[in-house]
Amino acid sequence: MENQLNIEETFESQKDLVIKTIVPNLMKTLDLDTYPIGEGVVYEMIHQRHRHQRDNLRIKNKSENEKKRETERKHRNSRRLEVNINIIFYRYSLFIYEFL
């Protein structure tokens, strides 16, 4: 449809469609007395939705090997963050203990 965003294209390349067509149509459709939001909020919601859909498409189109590597990378990073948080908590506990 010509009034919908294409997730295979960037949001920036479709910015005119969003500003001139989609946001005004949504603003007309919304009950602004019940949901008092501005055009900027609607624009940002559309932008975030497009980004989410585009990321999912990009991930879906990756090879199985790439998906596996990315999953392993995310796991390592989350584990590293967990270890860092534990180290910070431990140091903070020692710091507090010194003053008790």
URGIGI-V358259 format. One line per field, one symbol per residue. psi: psi as a letter, one per 30 degrees, with the letter a starting at -180 (. if undefined). burial: b if it has 9 or more other ideal C-beta (glycine too) atoms within 8 Angstrom, else e. Layout:
psi: ???
burial: ???
This chain:
psi: kfglkjfflleefgeeeeefeeeeeeeeekjfeeiilleeeeeeeeeeeeeeeeeeeeeeflleeeeeeeeeeeeeeeeeeeeeeeeeeeeeeeeeeef.
burial: eeeebeeeeebeebeebbeebbbebbbeebeeeeeeeeeeebbeebbeebbebbeebebeebeeeebeebeeeeeeeeeeeeeeeeeeeeeeeeeeeeee
